[in-house]
Amino acid sequence: MLIYELKALIITQGIHIEKMEEVESLVTAGNYKYKNAVCKPVTNGNQVFDIETNEHKIPAEIIIADTVGNRSLVKVRYNPLSQLKLQIVQQQLALYFEGVLLEFQISLVEQNPLLNCRIDENSFLNNYISFVGTDRISILFYDGCYNWIQGKPCKFCDLHPRKSNEKVYIPNLNKLYQYPNADEWWNDSKNNYLKCLGYGLTMVLDESATIQPHKHLFFMAGNLNSSENAWSVIIETIEYLANIIDLSSFEVIINVPPHTNINQLYRLRRFGISSIQYNIEVLDQRLFQKYCPGKISYYNFIAKLEEAVRVFGDGNVRTNIVLGLQNFENCIHECTALAQKGVVVDYSIFQPKRNTALQEHPVPNVSDIIAFSLELADIYRRYNYRPIFCEMSSRSSIMNEIINYREGRLLENV
């Protein structure tokens, strides 16, 4: 089994943990990334909280390594029905599939110690910035998604909202209903947020900061009550940061709802931003309406991607799809069409997350995922595109591993 095959298997099947207490003790005893095994997001029309009472902790991510030196990082999803089982054997993590021990080394992912650095007397770096994988520096413009609050989330999305007693330091959509409009909501929190974010970001982007193997800077936002309001926040935040950091010196992707005015994109360019991402999720008009009821119309979304290419150029506009929600042949056809227009298509492999509308939807077959990925790699090569980030930060895709395999960088057993 090659490393990308195992990664795809983990993503689609999830992992069963029979001796939960043992693994939980291991992952919480050290400075490792962990998360709740189960979440249950619920909205009351004004706020969204996780009301799940199961507090068991599992690894948020694991690193898999084969016997010849290949490594990759994958997101963990708890699934008690999975044939993949995580166990502790002689004080080491081990992964079994259908009862057979796999010859892969399984490692937990350590939290970067930078996250424990104090920002001010009330907060720490991890209140404003997180790390996805080992080297994706992840920043939220605000916490939450208005589509979730309104009961119109994408059908596959579990959001991972906060517990009701959890303090949020960045602008929080759960508080939006308390204000007469979004401007007052933003103005009430932006000064402290921007100051702390700017200070923290200069810290992690400093040459002395230990973040390996790269530094991918990824800004994100869910939907606000209007795209215009969302983009006001986006522009003001990036403008503030651009005055203290040369953003053009780093790999930066802005992953947000589509713009409302092309001038917003030109402003981002002036601030040093060279890449933008709008996640369409599915490349089929009928399925888009079905699975993404809170987004703008499908053809308007496509038009926004094409318009963004006019500003940022071919290969600098990205979109993400959830692989497994539509026919693979049709999907690759649409990926090709977008590539011809200058848009790079990335994907996350569909996972049937509990407490979502698609929790019973079947997962794609691993062999189909690999076949699709090989075809997408051909499209990338044809247009000189590359997958997003790297194999140590792209947790729900095997495209980096496939590209490494295609280009001879993936070592094979001999």
Secondary structure as GFF3:
##gff-version 3
##sequence-region A 1 414
A	DSSP	alpha_helix	3	13	.	.	.	ID=ss1
A	DSSP	alpha_helix	20	29	.	.	.	ID=ss2
A	DSSP	beta_strand	34	36	.	.	.	ID=ss3
A	DSSP	beta_strand	41	43	.	.	.	ID=ss4
A	DSSP	beta_strand	48	50	.	.	.	ID=ss5
A	DSSP	beta_strand	57	59	.	.	.	ID=ss6
A	DSSP	beta_strand	61	65	.	.	.	ID=ss7
A	DSSP	beta_strand	71	75	.	.	.	ID=ss8
A	DSSP	beta_strand	84	89	.	.	.	ID=ss9
A	DSSP	beta_strand	92	97	.	.	.	ID=ss10
A	DSSP	beta_strand	100	101	.	.	.	ID=ss11
A	DSSP	beta_strand	105	108	.	.	.	ID=ss12
A	DSSP	three_ten_helix	113	116	.	.	.	ID=ss13
A	DSSP	three_ten_helix	125	127	.	.	.	ID=ss14
A	DSSP	beta_strand	130	132	.	.	.	ID=ss15
A	DSSP	beta_strand	136	140	.	.	.	ID=ss16
A	DSSP	alpha_helix	146	149	.	.	.	ID=ss17
A	DSSP	three_ten_helix	173	178	.	.	.	ID=ss18
A	DSSP	alpha_helix	182	205	.	.	.	ID=ss19
A	DSSP	beta_strand	216	220	.	.	.	ID=ss20
A	DSSP	alpha_helix	227	242	.	.	.	ID=ss21
A	DSSP	three_ten_helix	247	249	.	.	.	ID=ss22
A	DSSP	beta_strand	251	255	.	.	.	ID=ss23
A	DSSP	alpha_helix	262	270	.	.	.	ID=ss24
A	DSSP	beta_strand	276	277	.	.	.	ID=ss25
A	DSSP	alpha_helix	285	291	.	.	.	ID=ss26
A	DSSP	alpha_helix	298	312	.	.	.	ID=ss27
A	DSSP	beta_strand	317	323	.	.	.	ID=ss28
A	DSSP	alpha_helix	328	340	.	.	.	ID=ss29
A	DSSP	beta_strand	343	349	.	.	.	ID=ss30
A	DSSP	alpha_helix	366	383	.	.	.	ID=ss31
A	DSSP	alpha_helix	399	406	.	.	.	ID=ss32
###
